[in-house]
Amino acid sequence: MKIVVGRDDLAAAAEAAAGESGTPLERLDISPVHKASRGFLNDRQPDVCEIAVVTLLQAAAYGKPVVLLPITTLARFQHQTLVTCADLSVGDVEGRSVGVRSWSQTTGVWMRGFLTEQYGVDLRKVNWIVYEGGHVDEYTDPEWVSRAPEGEKLQKDFLGGKLDYGIMGNELPSDDRIRTAVPNAYDVAAQWSADKGFVPINHIVAVSTAAAQEHSAAICAMYDAMKQVTESAGAASSVGELKSVGFAGLRGPVSQAATYALEQQVLPRAVDFDDLVAQSCDALGVPPSRLGG
């Protein structure tokens, strides 16, 4: 089998566990890790892949033969990802331009969800500019979202003043003019997570249905090994207890992401978390309790 996982500790744990079960596992070097998603979903390579939560939800909605392995590889606060270089706040978003890498980017889905849920923003009253498509070939952006001209870059347009706001996570440029649009963003994020009982999740692990069926024992062993690593990292996290492993731990954040994504026309239909659990268990031939259900 082949795997793409961004974190070295998780990759090492998975490789060791698979090898001990008698199934060699090769780690592919693809960086940034999201560049592996299209090949995983559309060409069935690699067999195990770190993907964004919203990408998994889209894959489920469009019937792609991939299933959830309930391991979180990236979780973080998100309220700080709406940024501006102008004298603007979150209350000024309607009627302004906001750039985001892709409409289906998970960071954008979370932040837009906060805008509607906490700040009453009508997303259709915002001038949304996106710079890339998503990872699922069948998906198209809503008609009220605009695509930047070919060759344009989000960071360049944002710093150059063509955009009033940007939604950016890891791709946020370094510039002293940039500030968060949500006042006290980290405090707001911490309170939101305390109220909800979970931290927003960005990336999880997914497995092709074929690999799950053929290598169930190895994949369950990989889950156990990555679970141990993830729980240790979560216990030491600065954003609190992540509870980011197992079906029970992922139910809240994945379900919330699915709700936001459906509201934003990122999904063509609702995706229920119990359906994701059933698909994983059917492919692996295990009960939900085997994967923290």
Secondary structure by P-SEA (a helix, b strand, c coil): cbbbbccaaaaaaaaaaaaaacbbbbbbbcccccccccccccccccccccccaaaaaaaaaacccccccccccbbbbccccccccccccccccccbbbbccccccaaaaaaaaaaaacccccccccbbbbcccccccccccccccccccccccaaaaaaacccccccccccccccccccccccaaaaaaaaaaaaaccccccbbbbbcaaaaaacaaaaaaaaaaaaaaaaaaaaacccccccccccccaaaaaaaaaaaaaaaccccbbbbaaaaaaaaaaaaccccccccc
